[in-house]
Amino acid sequence: MDNLENNLPTQTEAEPLPTQYDSLRQLVVSMLVLLIVISGTLNVFLLRQAKTSRQELEAFRPQVNAIVAQYQKNIGPAMDEFVRKLVGYGKTHPDFDPILSRYLPKPSVPGPTPIPAPAPAAPASVNKK
C-alpha cells in the first residue's frame, strides 16, 4: 500500500493571524459598502416608481371621477331599485326566498338582536305502549 502523507500546513507556513484578521476585516467592510450601494440604488428605484405611479394616478383621476359620478347617478340607483323589486317579489312568493337568501346579503340592522320567540309546545298526544 502506498503511504499517503498528510501535508497540512503548519502555523509557521500559513499566513500569520494578523494578516488573516486584516483580510477578513477588509472583506466585511467591502461587503458593508456594497450593501449600502445596493440599498441606495433600490431606494432610488422605488422613489422613481412612486413618482411615476403618482403621475399616472393624477392623469387617470378625472376619468375615474367621471365613471364614479355616472355610477352614482345612473347605475347605482337602478341596481338598488332592482334589488328592492326582487325583495318585494320574494315577499309575495315564498318559494323565491331561498334564492334571495343565497345571493342577497342579509341587511345589517344596528342595535340589539331580537330574541326569537319560544317554540310551540309539542302536542300532548304521544303513542304510549
Secondary structure as the mmCIF struct_conf table of DSSP 4:
data_model
#
loop_
_struct_conf.conf_type_id
_struct_conf.id
_struct_conf.beg_label_comp_id
_struct_conf.beg_label_asym_id
_struct_conf.beg_label_seq_id
_struct_conf.end_label_comp_id
_struct_conf.end_label_asym_id
_struct_conf.end_label_seq_id
HELX_LH_PP_P HELX_LH_PP_P1 ASP A 2 GLU A 5
HELX_LH_PP_P HELX_LH_PP_P2 LEU A 8 THR A 10
TURN_TY1_P TURN_TY1_P1 GLN A 11 GLU A 13
BEND BEND1 ALA A 14 ALA A 14
HELX_LH_PP_P HELX_LH_PP_P3 GLU A 15 PRO A 16
HELX_RH_AL_P HELX_RH_AL_P1 LEU A 17 GLN A 70
HELX_RH_PI_P HELX_RH_PI_P1 TYR A 71 ILE A 75
HELX_RH_AL_P HELX_RH_AL_P2 GLY A 76 THR A 92
HELX_RH_3T_P HELX_RH_3T_P1 PRO A 94 PHE A 96
HELX_RH_AL_P HELX_RH_AL_P3 ASP A 97 TYR A 103
BEND BEND2 LEU A 104 LEU A 104
HELX_LH_PP_P HELX_LH_PP_P4 PRO A 105 PRO A 110
BEND BEND3 GLY A 111 GLY A 111
HELX_LH_PP_P HELX_LH_PP_P5 PRO A 112 PRO A 123
BEND BEND4 ALA A 124 ALA A 124
#
